Amino acid sequence: MDTSGDLAYRNGGGAPWFRRRPAWAICVAAAMFAGVLALRLSVGRPSDAVNMLYSLPIALIALTFGRRAGIAAGVLAALLVWVWVAVRDVDLSLLGWTSRLMPLLLLGGLLGDASDRLVAAEARQRAMESAAQRHRDATEVNDTLVQGMAAAKWALEAGRYESGIATLSETLALGHELVSKLMKDADMGVDGHRPPVREPQ
């Protein structure tokens, strides 16, 4: 009976590092936010596109946690832009604000939404694989029991009672083993491990 499942997910290698270690993703994103702010405050003219570097931590947060977190990261970037404007006393027009903030907010929302959709698609794929595996397992159990009981019936009809009873006992023991394994797999997941899945938002 094949219950190995997807080896990549079972070993944790199927998901990117920021999905497997979200705490690290937060730390890296926080460091990038701080680094971009420090760079923006220390060097460059107001016309330089340093603020666009905020797109890096925004993308990381959106891919890791989804749409809502991506939008929140975009809002944080907007606040950091405001901090730069206040500290450096930069005069920005409406177009200046829009050109700096709108791409960051859109990036967080759109990329986060795409990430949520990908997570949902992966969950559906795993559910389909799980259903297919259960169908194969049920077929194997059915075939094993039917063949074993048929062999026991033929032996009993032929007058080979000891052989028939022995075959029936073996079939019952094997059936119990298979059913127990299926029940264990149902509790633990098809591959024995449930990979962490972010709920779609």
C-alpha positions as CSV (number, residue, x, y, z in Angstrom):
1,M,0.0,0.0,0.0
2,D,1.5,3.3,-1.1
3,T,1.1,5.9,1.6
4,S,4.4,7.8,1.0
5,G,2.7,10.9,-0.4
6,D,4.5,13.8,-1.7
7,L,8.1,13.5,-0.6
8,A,8.8,17.2,-1.0
9,Y,6.0,18.2,1.4
10,R,6.8,15.4,3.7
11,N,10.4,16.5,4.1
12,G,9.5,20.2,4.3
13,G,11.4,20.9,1.0
14,G,8.4,21.7,-1.1
15,A,7.6,25.1,0.4
16,P,10.0,28.1,0.1
17,W,12.0,29.1,3.1
18,F,9.8,32.0,4.1
19,R,6.7,29.7,4.3
20,R,8.6,27.2,6.4
21,R,10.2,29.8,8.6
22,P,7.7,32.7,8.8
23,A,9.5,34.2,11.9
24,W,12.6,34.5,9.8
25,A,10.7,36.2,7.1
26,I,9.4,38.8,9.6
27,C,12.9,39.4,10.8
28,V,14.3,39.8,7.3
29,A,11.5,42.1,6.3
30,A,11.9,44.2,9.4
31,A,15.6,44.6,8.7
32,M,14.9,45.6,5.1
33,F,12.4,48.2,6.2
34,A,14.8,49.6,8.6
35,G,17.7,49.5,6.1
36,V,15.7,51.3,3.4
37,L,14.5,54.0,5.8
38,A,18.1,54.6,7.0
39,L,19.3,54.8,3.4
40,R,16.5,57.2,2.5
41,L,17.3,59.5,5.5
42,S,21.0,59.5,4.9
43,V,21.6,59.7,1.2
44,G,20.0,60.6,-2.1
45,R,17.9,63.4,-3.4
46,P,14.1,63.5,-3.0
47,S,13.8,62.6,-6.7
48,D,15.8,59.4,-6.3
49,A,13.6,56.2,-6.3
50,V,15.0,54.9,-3.0
51,N,11.5,54.4,-1.7
52,M,10.8,51.8,-4.3
53,L,13.2,49.5,-2.4
54,Y,10.3,49.1,0.1
55,S,8.8,46.8,-2.5
56,L,11.3,44.1,-1.4
57,P,10.1,43.6,2.2
58,I,6.5,44.2,1.1
59,A,6.8,41.3,-1.4
60,L,8.4,39.0,1.2
61,I,5.5,39.7,3.7
62,A,2.8,39.3,1.0
63,L,4.2,36.0,-0.2
64,T,4.6,34.7,3.3
65,F,1.3,35.7,4.9
66,G,-1.1,36.7,2.1
67,R,-3.2,39.7,1.0
68,R,-4.0,41.3,4.4
69,A,-0.4,41.2,5.6
70,G,0.8,42.4,2.2
71,I,-1.5,45.4,2.4
72,A,-0.4,46.1,6.0
73,A,3.2,46.0,4.8
74,G,2.3,48.5,2.1
75,V,0.7,50.8,4.7
76,L,3.9,50.5,6.9
77,A,6.0,51.5,3.9
78,A,3.7,54.5,3.4
79,L,4.2,55.5,7.0
80,L,8.0,55.2,6.6
81,V,7.8,57.4,3.6
82,W,5.8,60.0,5.7
83,V,8.6,59.7,8.3
84,W,11.2,60.6,5.7
85,V,9.1,63.5,4.5
86,A,8.7,64.8,8.0
87,V,12.3,64.4,9.1
88,R,13.9,65.7,5.9
89,D,11.2,68.4,5.4
90,V,10.5,67.2,1.9
91,D,7.8,69.0,-0.1
92,L,5.9,66.4,-2.1
93,S,3.0,67.2,-4.5
94,L,-0.1,65.0,-4.8
95,L,1.5,63.4,-7.8
96,G,4.7,62.8,-5.8
97,W,2.8,61.1,-3.0
98,T,0.7,59.0,-5.4
99,S,3.7,57.9,-7.4
100,R,5.5,56.7,-4.3
101,L,2.7,55.1,-2.3
102,M,0.3,53.6,-4.8
103,P,2.8,51.1,-6.3
104,L,3.7,49.9,-2.8
105,L,0.1,49.4,-1.7
106,L,-0.9,47.7,-4.9
107,L,2.1,45.4,-4.7
108,G,1.2,44.3,-1.2
109,G,-2.4,43.7,-2.1
110,L,-2.0,42.0,-5.5
111,L,1.0,39.9,-4.7
112,G,-0.6,38.8,-1.4
113,D,-3.8,37.9,-3.2
114,A,-1.9,35.8,-5.7
115,S,-0.1,34.1,-2.8
116,D,-3.5,33.3,-1.2
117,R,-4.8,31.8,-4.4
118,L,-1.7,29.7,-4.8
119,V,-2.1,28.4,-1.3
120,A,-5.7,27.5,-1.9
121,A,-4.8,25.7,-5.2
122,E,-2.1,23.7,-3.4
123,A,-4.6,22.7,-0.7
124,R,-7.1,21.6,-3.3
125,Q,-4.4,19.6,-5.0
126,R,-3.4,17.9,-1.8
127,A,-7.1,17.1,-1.1
128,M,-7.4,15.5,-4.5
129,E,-4.3,13.4,-4.0
130,S,-5.5,12.4,-0.6
131,A,-8.9,11.3,-2.0
132,A,-7.2,9.3,-4.8
133,Q,-4.9,7.6,-2.2
134,R,-7.9,6.7,-0.1
135,H,-9.6,5.2,-3.1
136,R,-6.5,3.1,-3.9
137,D,-6.2,2.0,-0.3
138,A,-9.9,1.0,-0.2
139,T,-9.5,-1.0,-3.4
140,E,-6.5,-2.8,-2.0
141,V,-8.4,-3.7,1.2
142,N,-11.4,-4.9,-0.8
143,D,-9.3,-7.0,-3.1
144,T,-7.3,-8.5,-0.3
145,L,-10.4,-9.5,1.7
146,V,-12.3,-10.8,-1.2
147,Q,-9.4,-12.9,-2.6
148,G,-8.6,-14.3,0.9
149,M,-12.2,-15.2,1.7
150,A,-12.7,-16.8,-1.8
151,A,-9.6,-18.9,-1.2
152,A,-10.9,-20.0,2.2
153,K,-14.3,-20.8,0.7
154,W,-12.8,-23.0,-2.0
155,A,-10.6,-24.8,0.6
156,L,-13.6,-25.5,2.9
157,E,-15.8,-26.7,-0.1
158,A,-13.0,-29.0,-1.0
159,G,-12.9,-30.5,2.4
160,R,-9.6,-28.9,3.4
161,Y,-10.9,-27.5,6.6
162,E,-7.6,-26.8,8.3
163,S,-6.3,-25.0,5.2
164,G,-9.5,-23.0,4.8
165,I,-9.6,-21.9,8.4
166,A,-5.9,-20.9,8.3
167,T,-6.5,-18.9,5.1
168,L,-9.5,-17.2,6.7
169,S,-7.5,-16.3,9.8
170,E,-4.7,-14.9,7.8
171,T,-7.2,-12.9,5.7
172,L,-8.8,-11.5,8.8
173,A,-5.5,-10.6,10.4
174,L,-4.3,-8.9,7.2
175,G,-7.6,-7.0,6.9
176,H,-7.3,-5.8,10.5
177,E,-3.7,-4.6,9.8
178,L,-4.7,-2.8,6.6
179,V,-7.8,-1.1,8.3
180,S,-5.7,-0.1,11.3
181,K,-3.1,1.5,9.0
182,L,-5.8,3.4,7.1
183,M,-7.2,4.7,10.4
184,K,-3.8,5.8,11.5
185,D,-3.2,7.6,8.1
186,A,-6.6,9.3,8.4
187,D,-5.4,10.8,11.8
188,M,-2.0,11.8,10.6
189,G,-2.4,12.6,6.9
190,V,-1.9,10.5,3.9
191,D,1.9,10.8,4.1
192,G,2.1,10.7,7.9
193,H,2.8,14.4,8.1
194,R,0.6,17.4,7.7
195,P,2.6,20.2,6.1
196,P,1.8,23.7,7.5
197,V,-0.8,25.4,5.3
198,R,-1.8,29.0,5.6
199,E,-5.5,29.4,5.4
200,P,-6.7,31.4,2.4
201,Q,-7.9,34.9,3.3
